[in-house]
Amino acid sequence: MDHKKELKEMYKEMKIEAGVFTMTNTQTGKLFVGSFNNLKRLNGFQFMLKTNTHTNKVLQADYNLYGQEAFEVEIVEYLKKKEEGYFDEKKELEKLEQKWLETLKPYGERGYN
């Protein structure tokens, strides 16, 4: 099997996990808090920054100014899914993100949210 095909298969087999992430500007200390129902989408988030198409203009401007090397991405918490009963993943992910927004307060001079 060729390497490209092997990588595609590995990607498909990766567990789909929801969670909250931060992107920190190591030069300024400013951070962005976000969440995805599929953390694989972080690649698309970073791609938008690399191609200068991200909708958060302040984050995009700093990314353009400081470069990719100045930003660190960290998954701060995975969404724990209930095994039984009704579970509204979207609502629970919003609550989890809100918890981190309240904790880290990435607003104004402190962040990009």
CYANA upper distance limits for C-alpha pairs under 8 A (distance plus 0.5 A):
  1 MET  CA      5 LYS  CA      7.15
  1 MET  CA      6 GLU  CA      6.98
  2 ASP  CA      6 GLU  CA      6.74
  3 HIS  CA      7 LEU  CA      6.71
  4 LYS  CA      8 LYS  CA      6.83
  5 LYS  CA      9 GLU  CA      6.80
  6 GLU  CA     10 MET  CA      6.79
  7 LEU  CA     11 TYR  CA      6.66
  8 LYS  CA     12 LYS  CA      6.76
  9 GLU  CA     13 GLU  CA      6.74
 10 MET  CA     14 MET  CA      6.83
 16 ILE  CA     38 ASN  CA      6.11
 16 ILE  CA     39 LEU  CA      7.61
 16 ILE  CA     40 LYS  CA      7.87
 17 GLU  CA     37 ASN  CA      7.21
 17 GLU  CA     38 ASN  CA      5.80
 17 GLU  CA     39 LEU  CA      6.39
 17 GLU  CA     78 TYR  CA      7.50
 17 GLU  CA     79 LEU  CA      7.85
 18 ALA  CA     35 SER  CA      7.97
 18 ALA  CA     36 PHE  CA      6.15
 18 ALA  CA     37 ASN  CA      4.63
 18 ALA  CA     38 ASN  CA      5.40
 18 ALA  CA     39 LEU  CA      6.18
 18 ALA  CA     78 TYR  CA      6.40
 18 ALA  CA     79 LEU  CA      5.90
 18 ALA  CA     93 LEU  CA      7.89
 19 GLY  CA     35 SER  CA      6.08
 19 GLY  CA     36 PHE  CA      6.39
 19 GLY  CA     37 ASN  CA      7.03
 19 GLY  CA     38 ASN  CA      8.07
 19 GLY  CA     39 LEU  CA      7.08
 19 GLY  CA     75 ILE  CA      7.59
 19 GLY  CA     76 VAL  CA      8.17
 19 GLY  CA     77 GLU  CA      6.09
 19 GLY  CA     78 TYR  CA      4.60
 19 GLY  CA     79 LEU  CA      5.46
 19 GLY  CA     93 LEU  CA      7.33
 19 GLY  CA     96 LEU  CA      8.39
 20 VAL  CA     33 VAL  CA      7.67
 20 VAL  CA     34 GLY  CA      6.22
 20 VAL  CA     35 SER  CA      4.71
 20 VAL  CA     36 PHE  CA      7.24
 20 VAL  CA     75 ILE  CA      6.43
 20 VAL  CA     76 VAL  CA      6.29
 20 VAL  CA     77 GLU  CA      5.90
 20 VAL  CA     78 TYR  CA      6.93
 20 VAL  CA     79 LEU  CA      8.28
 20 VAL  CA     93 LEU  CA      8.33
 20 VAL  CA     96 LEU  CA      7.66
 20 VAL  CA     97 GLU  CA      6.38
 20 VAL  CA    100 TRP  CA      8.35
 21 PHE  CA     33 VAL  CA      6.38
 21 PHE  CA     34 GLY  CA      5.96
 21 PHE  CA     35 SER  CA      6.36
 21 PHE  CA     73 VAL  CA      7.43
 21 PHE  CA     74 GLU  CA      5.99
 21 PHE  CA     75 ILE  CA      4.65
 21 PHE  CA     76 VAL  CA      5.78
 21 PHE  CA     77 GLU  CA      7.61
 22 THR  CA     31 LEU  CA      7.03
 22 THR  CA     32 PHE  CA      5.94
 22 THR  CA     33 VAL  CA      5.10
 22 THR  CA     34 GLY  CA      6.86
 22 THR  CA     72 GLU  CA      8.46
 22 THR  CA     73 VAL  CA      6.16
 22 THR  CA     74 GLU  CA      5.84
 22 THR  CA     75 ILE  CA      6.92
 22 THR  CA     76 VAL  CA      7.31
 23 MET  CA     31 LEU  CA      6.00
 23 MET  CA     32 PHE  CA      5.61
 23 MET  CA     33 VAL  CA      7.18
 23 MET  CA     71 PHE  CA      6.81
 23 MET  CA     72 GLU  CA      5.97
 23 MET  CA     73 VAL  CA      4.91
 23 MET  CA     74 GLU  CA      7.02
 24 THR  CA     29 GLY  CA      6.84
 24 THR  CA     30 LYS  CA      6.41
 24 THR  CA     31 LEU  CA      4.79
 24 THR  CA     32 PHE  CA      6.97
 24 THR  CA     71 PHE  CA      5.87
 24 THR  CA     72 GLU  CA      5.70
 24 THR  CA     73 VAL  CA      7.00
 25 ASN  CA     29 GLY  CA      5.76
 25 ASN  CA     30 LYS  CA      5.87
 25 ASN  CA     31 LEU  CA      6.55
 25 ASN  CA     70 ALA  CA      6.11
 25 ASN  CA     71 PHE  CA      5.13
 25 ASN  CA     72 GLU  CA      7.21
 26 THR  CA     30 LYS  CA      8.16
 26 THR  CA     70 ALA  CA      5.82
 26 THR  CA     71 PHE  CA      6.42
 26 THR  CA     72 GLU  CA      7.61
 27 GLN  CA     66 TYR  CA      8.12
 27 GLN  CA     70 ALA  CA      6.69
 29 GLY  CA    110 ARG  CA      7.71
 29 GLY  CA    111 GLY  CA      8.41
 30 LYS  CA    106 PRO  CA      7.58
 30 LYS  CA    109 GLU  CA      7.62
 30 LYS  CA    110 ARG  CA      5.44
 30 LYS  CA    111 GLY  CA      4.79
 30 LYS  CA    112 TYR  CA      7.39
 31 LEU  CA    106 PRO  CA      6.35
 31 LEU  CA    110 ARG  CA      7.26
 31 LEU  CA    111 GLY  CA      4.98
 31 LEU  CA    112 TYR  CA      6.47
 32 PHE  CA     59 LEU  CA      8.43
 32 PHE  CA    106 PRO  CA      6.76
 32 PHE  CA    111 GLY  CA      6.29
 32 PHE  CA    112 TYR  CA      5.50
 32 PHE  CA    113 ASN  CA      6.35
 33 VAL  CA     97 GLU  CA      7.97
 33 VAL  CA    100 TRP  CA      7.82
 33 VAL  CA    101 LEU  CA      7.10
 33 VAL  CA    106 PRO  CA      7.58
 33 VAL  CA    112 TYR  CA      8.42
 33 VAL  CA    113 ASN  CA      7.34
 34 GLY  CA     97 GLU  CA      7.18
 35 SER  CA     39 LEU  CA      8.22
 35 SER  CA     93 LEU  CA      7.79
 35 SER  CA     94 GLU  CA      8.46
 35 SER  CA     97 GLU  CA      6.78
 36 PHE  CA     41 ARG  CA      7.32
 36 PHE  CA     42 LEU  CA      8.25
 36 PHE  CA     93 LEU  CA      8.45
 37 ASN  CA     89 GLU  CA      8.29
 37 ASN  CA     90 LYS  CA      7.82
 37 ASN  CA     93 LEU  CA      7.82
 41 ARG  CA     45 PHE  CA      6.95
 42 LEU  CA     46 GLN  CA      6.70
 43 ASN  CA     47 PHE  CA      6.54
 44 GLY  CA     48 MET  CA      6.66
 45 PHE  CA     49 LEU  CA      7.21
 45 PHE  CA     54 HIS  CA      8.14
 46 GLN  CA     50 LYS  CA      6.75
 47 PHE  CA     51 THR  CA      6.63
 48 MET  CA     52 ASN  CA      6.54
 48 MET  CA     53 THR  CA      5.49
 48 MET  CA     54 HIS  CA      5.46
 49 LEU  CA     53 THR  CA      6.60
 49 LEU  CA     54 HIS  CA      5.81
 49 LEU  CA     60 GLN  CA      6.55
 49 LEU  CA     63 TYR  CA      7.41
 50 LYS  CA     68 GLN  CA      8.13
 52 ASN  CA     60 GLN  CA      7.13
 52 ASN  CA     64 ASN  CA      8.12
 53 THR  CA     60 GLN  CA      8.32
 54 HIS  CA     60 GLN  CA      6.56
 55 THR  CA     60 GLN  CA      8.20
 56 ASN  CA     60 GLN  CA      6.59
 56 ASN  CA    112 TYR  CA      8.17
 57 LYS  CA     61 ALA  CA      6.47
 58 VAL  CA     62 ASP  CA      6.84
 58 VAL  CA    112 TYR  CA      7.11
 59 LEU  CA     63 TYR  CA      6.55
 59 LEU  CA    112 TYR  CA      6.43
 60 GLN  CA     64 ASN  CA      6.61
 61 ALA  CA     65 LEU  CA      6.64
 62 ASP  CA     66 TYR  CA      6.35
 62 ASP  CA     67 GLY  CA      8.20
 63 TYR  CA     67 GLY  CA      5.64
 63 TYR  CA     68 GLN  CA      6.84
 63 TYR  CA     70 ALA  CA      8.32
 63 TYR  CA     71 PHE  CA      8.19
 64 ASN  CA     68 GLN  CA      8.49
 66 TYR  CA     70 ALA  CA      6.37
 67 GLY  CA     71 PHE  CA      8.09
 79 LEU  CA     92 GLU  CA      8.26
 79 LEU  CA     93 LEU  CA      7.07
 79 LEU  CA     96 LEU  CA      7.97
 81 LYS  CA     87 PHE  CA      7.80
 81 LYS  CA     89 GLU  CA      7.99
 82 LYS  CA     86 TYR  CA      8.46
 82 LYS  CA     87 PHE  CA      6.85
 87 PHE  CA     92 GLU  CA      8.47
 88 ASP  CA     92 GLU  CA      6.66
 89 GLU  CA     93 LEU  CA      6.44
 90 LYS  CA     94 GLU  CA      6.75
 91 LYS  CA     95 LYS  CA      6.84
 92 GLU  CA     96 LEU  CA      6.70
 93 LEU  CA     97 GLU  CA      6.64
 94 GLU  CA     98 GLN  CA      6.58
 95 LYS  CA     99 LYS  CA      6.69
 96 LEU  CA    100 TRP  CA      7.08
 97 GLU  CA    101 LEU  CA      6.69
 98 GLN  CA    102 GLU  CA      6.61
 99 LYS  CA    103 THR  CA      6.68
100 TRP  CA    104 LEU  CA      6.39
100 TRP  CA    105 LYS  CA      8.34
101 LEU  CA    105 LYS  CA      5.76
101 LEU  CA    106 PRO  CA      7.11
105 LYS  CA    110 ARG  CA      7.68
105 LYS  CA    111 GLY  CA      8.06
106 PRO  CA    110 ARG  CA      5.55
106 PRO  CA    111 GLY  CA      4.43
106 PRO  CA    112 TYR  CA      6.59
106 PRO  CA    113 ASN  CA      6.18
107 TYR  CA    111 GLY  CA      5.19
107 TYR  CA    112 TYR  CA      6.52
107 TYR  CA    113 ASN  CA      5.85
108 GLY  CA    112 TYR  CA      7.56
108 GLY  CA    113 ASN  CA      8.29
